[in-house]
C-alpha cells in the first residue's frame, strides 16, 4: 500500500479499499483455492490424480458452482479481515519510518507485513476454518454435513466450543502468516519499485494497470513460496481429529467423521512429523501448482483493486 501523494490515508478509505480488494481476490481465486484445498486433504490414495482430475470431477459431480464451495465464509468475513490486515500493515510501517512518510527498506516492509499477518490471523483463522470445512465436502446428499457456513460454525461451537472448534488451527495460522505476509508485501513492493521509472518516488508514482497487476501477482506468488507447507498443515488441522495415525492415508480418511480437536501445544510439530514419515517432502507441496496458478490473478486483483479504490477515494 502506497502513501498517496500529499494525502493522509483516511481509515475508512483503507477499510473500503481493503474490503473490495479482498472480495475481488475471493471471486477470482475461489475455484483454484477449492482445488488446492481438496488436493491437500485427499492424501496419497485419494480420489484425485492431480489438479486437472480434481477440476473435471468436481464440475462433473457438483457443477461449476461446486468450485465456489465455501465462498460465502470469506466473502462475509473478508471486509473485516482485509481491513484489519491493511490497517495493521500500515501501522507497522509507520512504527519503522525514520520520519513521517520516510522511506523503508524491503526488509522493513517484510517486518511490517509479518506484523500485519499476526494481527490478521485473529479473524482469518475462523473464516478459513469455515471455508476449508465447506470445501472438504465432496458431492451432495448424505455426504454433506454442513448446509452452509453458519450451520458449520454452529455445529463446531456446539460440539467443541469456540477455542477448539471455530478457532481450531489458530496457532498454525499465525505461524503461516508471519513468513507469508512478509513475502506478500515485500514481493509487491519490490516489483512496484522495479517498475517505477527512474527518478520517481515509488510511494507516490501512479503505476499503470498492468504494472499494478504485475506487482500484485509477484506479491501473491511470494506469499505461497514463503509459507505453503504451513498452509498444508493448517488445512489438515482444520479437518482431522488427530494425526498420530499409523498411516497418513488413514488420517485423510477421517474427513467425514465427527472429529475431536487436536490438543497440546505441539500438535503442529506432531502433524508435520507424521506427514514427513509417511511421504517425505512431497506431501507438503500437494496442491502447490493450482495454488500458484490461482495466486497470479487473485493477488493481482487484490492489489490492483485496492490501489485504484484508494486513488479514487483520495481524489487522485
C-alpha positions as CSV (number, residue, x, y, z in Angstrom):
1,X,0.0,0.0,0.0
2,X,1.5,3.3,-1.0
3,X,1.4,6.6,0.8
4,X,-0.7,8.7,-1.5
5,X,0.6,12.0,-2.8
6,X,0.4,14.6,0.0
7,X,-2.7,12.9,1.3
8,X,-3.3,11.4,4.6
9,X,-4.9,7.9,4.4
10,X,-8.3,8.1,6.0
11,X,-9.1,4.9,8.0
12,X,-12.4,4.3,6.3
13,X,-10.8,4.7,2.9
14,X,-8.4,1.9,3.9
15,X,-11.4,-0.2,5.1
16,X,-13.4,0.2,1.9
17,X,-10.4,-0.4,-0.4
18,X,-9.2,-3.4,1.5
19,X,-12.7,-4.9,1.6
20,X,-13.2,-4.5,-2.1
21,X,-9.7,-5.8,-2.8
22,X,-10.4,-8.9,-0.7
23,X,-13.7,-9.5,-2.4
24,X,-12.0,-9.4,-5.8
25,X,-9.5,-11.9,-4.6
26,X,-12.2,-14.3,-3.4
27,X,-14.2,-14.1,-6.6
28,X,-11.2,-14.5,-8.9
29,X,-9.3,-17.1,-6.9
30,X,-12.0,-19.3,-5.2
31,X,-12.2,-22.1,-7.9
32,X,-8.4,-22.8,-7.8
33,X,-8.5,-22.5,-4.0
34,X,-11.1,-25.2,-3.8
35,X,-9.0,-27.5,-5.9
36,X,-5.9,-26.7,-3.8
37,X,-7.7,-27.5,-0.6
38,X,-9.2,-30.8,-1.9
39,X,-5.8,-32.0,-3.1
40,X,-4.3,-31.1,0.3
41,X,-6.7,-33.1,2.3
42,X,-7.2,-36.1,-0.1
43,X,-3.9,-37.8,0.7
44,X,-1.8,-40.0,-1.4
45,X,-4.5,-42.6,-2.1
46,X,-7.3,-40.0,-2.6
47,X,-9.9,-39.7,-5.4
48,X,-8.0,-37.2,-7.5
49,X,-4.9,-37.9,-9.6
50,X,-4.0,-34.3,-9.9
51,X,-5.3,-30.7,-10.3
52,X,-7.0,-31.3,-13.7
53,X,-8.6,-34.5,-12.5
54,X,-9.9,-32.7,-9.4
55,X,-11.3,-29.9,-11.6
56,X,-13.0,-32.3,-14.0
57,X,-14.6,-34.5,-11.3
58,X,-15.7,-31.5,-9.3
59,X,-17.5,-30.0,-12.3
60,X,-19.0,-33.3,-13.4
61,X,-20.3,-34.2,-9.9
62,X,-21.2,-30.8,-8.5
63,X,-21.5,-28.5,-11.4
64,X,-19.4,-25.4,-12.0
65,X,-20.7,-23.8,-8.7
66,X,-19.0,-26.7,-6.8
67,X,-15.8,-24.8,-7.4
68,X,-17.2,-22.0,-5.2
69,X,-18.0,-24.1,-2.2
70,X,-17.1,-22.2,1.0
71,X,-17.1,-18.8,-0.7
72,X,-19.8,-17.4,1.5
73,X,-17.5,-17.5,4.5
74,X,-14.6,-15.5,3.1
75,X,-17.0,-13.1,1.3
76,X,-18.8,-12.4,4.6
77,X,-15.7,-12.1,6.6
78,X,-13.4,-10.5,4.0
79,X,-14.3,-6.9,4.8
80,X,-13.1,-7.2,8.5
81,X,-10.2,-9.5,7.6
82,X,-8.7,-7.3,4.9
83,X,-9.5,-4.0,6.8
84,X,-7.6,-5.4,9.8
85,X,-4.7,-6.7,7.7
86,X,-4.2,-3.5,5.7
87,X,-4.6,-1.3,8.8
88,X,-2.1,-3.4,10.8
89,X,0.4,-3.4,8.0
90,X,0.2,0.4,7.7
91,X,0.7,0.9,11.4
92,X,3.7,-1.4,11.5
93,X,5.2,0.6,8.6
94,X,4.7,3.8,10.5
95,X,6.4,2.4,13.5
96,X,9.6,1.9,11.5
97,X,9.6,5.2,9.5
98,X,12.7,7.3,10.1
99,X,10.4,10.4,9.9
100,X,6.7,10.7,8.9
101,X,6.4,9.4,5.3
102,X,10.0,8.4,5.3
103,X,11.3,5.5,3.0
104,X,11.5,2.0,4.2
105,X,13.8,-0.8,3.1
106,X,12.3,-4.0,1.7
107,X,13.4,-5.7,4.9
108,X,11.3,-3.3,6.9
109,X,8.4,-3.8,4.6
110,X,8.7,-7.5,5.2
111,X,8.7,-6.9,9.0
112,X,5.6,-4.8,8.7
113,X,3.9,-7.5,6.6
114,X,4.8,-10.1,9.2
115,X,3.3,-8.0,11.9
116,X,0.1,-7.4,9.9
117,X,-0.1,-11.2,9.4
118,X,0.0,-11.9,13.1
119,X,-2.9,-9.4,13.8
120,X,-4.8,-10.7,10.7
121,X,-4.8,-14.3,12.0
122,X,-7.3,-13.4,14.7
123,X,-10.1,-13.1,12.0
124,X,-8.5,-15.1,9.2
125,X,-8.4,-18.3,11.2
126,X,-12.1,-18.8,11.8
127,X,-13.0,-17.5,8.3
128,X,-10.7,-20.0,6.7
129,X,-11.8,-22.8,9.1
130,X,-15.3,-22.5,7.7
131,X,-14.1,-22.2,4.1
132,X,-12.0,-25.4,4.4
133,X,-14.8,-27.3,6.1
134,X,-17.2,-26.4,3.3
135,X,-14.6,-27.2,0.6
136,X,-13.9,-30.6,2.1
137,X,-17.5,-31.7,1.4
138,X,-17.3,-33.5,-1.9
139,X,-20.5,-34.4,-3.7
140,X,-24.1,-33.9,-2.4
141,X,-26.8,-35.7,-0.4
142,X,-26.0,-37.8,2.6
143,X,-22.2,-37.0,2.4
144,X,-22.9,-33.3,3.1
145,X,-22.6,-32.5,6.8
146,X,-23.0,-28.7,6.7
147,X,-25.7,-26.8,4.9
148,X,-23.7,-23.6,4.9
149,X,-21.0,-21.7,6.8
150,X,-23.5,-20.6,9.5
151,X,-24.5,-24.2,10.1
152,X,-20.9,-25.2,10.1
153,X,-20.0,-22.6,12.7
154,X,-23.0,-23.6,14.8
155,X,-22.0,-27.3,14.8
156,X,-18.4,-26.6,15.5
157,X,-19.2,-24.4,18.5
158,X,-21.8,-26.8,19.8
159,X,-19.5,-29.8,19.6
160,X,-16.2,-28.3,20.5
161,X,-16.6,-24.8,21.8
162,X,-15.0,-21.7,20.2
163,X,-11.4,-22.4,21.1
164,X,-11.2,-26.0,19.8
165,X,-14.0,-25.7,17.3
166,X,-14.3,-22.4,15.4
167,X,-10.8,-21.3,16.2
168,X,-9.1,-24.6,15.5
169,X,-5.9,-24.0,13.6
170,X,-5.3,-20.5,15.1
171,X,-1.7,-21.1,16.0
172,X,-0.7,-22.6,12.7
173,X,-2.4,-19.7,11.0
174,X,-0.2,-17.3,12.9
175,X,2.9,-19.4,12.1
176,X,1.9,-19.4,8.4
177,X,1.0,-15.7,8.2
178,X,4.4,-14.4,9.5
179,X,6.5,-15.6,6.6
180,X,3.6,-15.5,4.2
181,X,2.7,-11.8,4.6
182,X,6.4,-10.8,4.9
183,X,6.8,-12.3,1.4
184,X,3.5,-10.9,0.2
185,X,4.2,-7.2,0.9
186,X,7.9,-7.4,0.1
187,X,7.2,-9.1,-3.2
188,X,4.6,-6.5,-4.1
189,X,6.7,-3.5,-3.0
190,X,9.8,-4.9,-4.6
191,X,8.2,-5.3,-8.0
192,X,6.5,-2.0,-7.7
193,X,9.8,-0.2,-7.1
194,X,11.4,-2.1,-10.0
195,X,8.6,-0.9,-12.4
196,X,8.7,2.7,-11.2
197,X,10.5,5.0,-13.6
198,X,14.0,6.1,-12.5
199,X,13.9,9.3,-10.5
200,X,10.3,8.8,-9.4
201,X,9.1,8.1,-5.9
202,X,7.6,4.5,-5.8
203,X,5.4,5.6,-2.9
204,X,3.6,8.3,-4.8
205,X,4.1,7.4,-8.5
206,X,0.8,6.2,-10.0
207,X,1.7,3.0,-11.8
208,X,-0.5,1.8,-14.7
209,X,-3.0,-1.0,-14.6
210,X,-0.7,-3.7,-15.9
211,X,2.2,-2.7,-13.7
212,X,-0.1,-2.8,-10.6
213,X,-1.3,-6.3,-11.7
214,X,2.3,-7.5,-12.2
215,X,3.3,-6.2,-8.7
216,X,0.3,-7.8,-7.1
217,X,0.9,-11.1,-8.8
218,X,4.5,-11.0,-7.6
219,X,3.3,-10.5,-4.1
220,X,0.8,-13.4,-4.3
221,X,3.4,-15.8,-5.6
222,X,5.9,-14.7,-3.0
223,X,3.3,-15.4,-0.3
224,X,2.9,-19.0,-1.2
225,X,6.6,-19.7,-1.8
226,X,7.2,-18.4,1.7
227,X,4.6,-20.5,3.6
228,X,3.0,-23.2,1.5
229,X,3.9,-26.3,3.7
230,X,2.5,-24.5,6.7
231,X,-0.8,-23.9,4.8
232,X,-1.0,-27.6,4.0
233,X,-0.6,-28.4,7.7
234,X,-3.3,-25.8,8.5
235,X,-5.7,-27.5,6.2
236,X,-5.2,-30.8,8.0
237,X,-5.6,-29.1,11.4
238,X,-8.9,-27.7,10.3
239,X,-10.2,-31.2,9.3
240,X,-8.8,-34.0,11.3
241,X,-9.2,-35.3,14.8
242,X,-5.5,-36.2,15.3
243,X,-2.6,-37.0,13.1
244,X,-0.9,-39.7,15.1
245,X,-2.1,-42.4,12.7
246,X,-0.2,-45.5,11.6
247,X,-0.6,-44.4,8.0
248,X,-1.2,-40.9,6.6
249,X,-3.9,-42.3,4.4
250,X,-5.9,-43.3,7.5
251,X,-5.7,-39.7,8.7
252,X,-7.1,-38.5,5.4
253,X,-10.0,-41.0,5.7
254,X,-11.3,-39.2,8.8
255,X,-12.6,-36.2,6.8
256,X,-16.3,-37.2,7.1
257,X,-16.1,-38.4,10.7
258,X,-17.1,-36.3,13.7
259,X,-13.6,-35.2,14.9
260,X,-12.4,-34.1,18.3
261,X,-9.9,-31.2,18.1
262,X,-6.2,-31.9,18.4
263,X,-4.8,-31.0,21.8
264,X,-1.5,-29.9,23.1
265,X,0.9,-27.1,22.2
266,X,2.9,-29.3,19.8
267,X,0.2,-30.9,17.6
268,X,1.6,-28.9,14.6
269,X,5.0,-30.5,15.1
270,X,3.4,-33.9,15.5
271,X,1.4,-33.4,12.3
272,X,4.5,-32.4,10.4
273,X,6.5,-35.4,11.6
274,X,3.7,-37.8,10.7
275,X,3.3,-36.3,7.2
276,X,7.0,-36.5,6.6
277,X,7.2,-40.0,8.0
278,X,4.5,-41.2,5.6
279,X,5.5,-39.4,2.4
280,X,8.7,-37.3,2.8
281,X,8.7,-33.8,1.5
282,X,6.3,-34.3,-1.4
283,X,3.0,-34.3,0.6
284,X,3.9,-30.8,2.0
285,X,3.5,-29.4,-1.6
286,X,0.4,-31.3,-2.6
287,X,-1.9,-28.8,-4.4
288,X,1.0,-26.3,-4.9
289,X,0.6,-25.9,-8.7
290,X,-3.1,-24.8,-8.6
291,X,-2.2,-22.5,-5.7
292,X,0.5,-20.7,-7.7
293,X,-1.8,-20.5,-10.8
294,X,-4.5,-19.0,-8.5
295,X,-2.1,-16.6,-6.8
296,X,-1.3,-14.7,-10.0
297,X,-4.8,-13.4,-10.9
298,X,-6.1,-13.4,-7.3
299,X,-3.3,-11.3,-5.8
300,X,-3.2,-9.1,-9.0
301,X,-7.0,-8.4,-8.4
302,X,-6.4,-7.7,-4.7
303,X,-3.7,-5.1,-5.0
304,X,-5.0,-3.5,-8.2
305,X,-8.4,-3.1,-6.8
306,X,-7.0,-1.7,-3.5
307,X,-4.8,0.8,-5.2
308,X,-7.4,2.0,-7.7
309,X,-10.0,2.4,-5.0
310,X,-7.6,4.3,-2.7
311,X,-6.8,6.7,-5.6
312,X,-10.5,7.2,-6.4
313,X,-11.3,7.9,-2.7
314,X,-8.4,10.2,-2.3
315,X,-9.3,12.2,-5.4
316,X,-6.2,11.3,-7.3
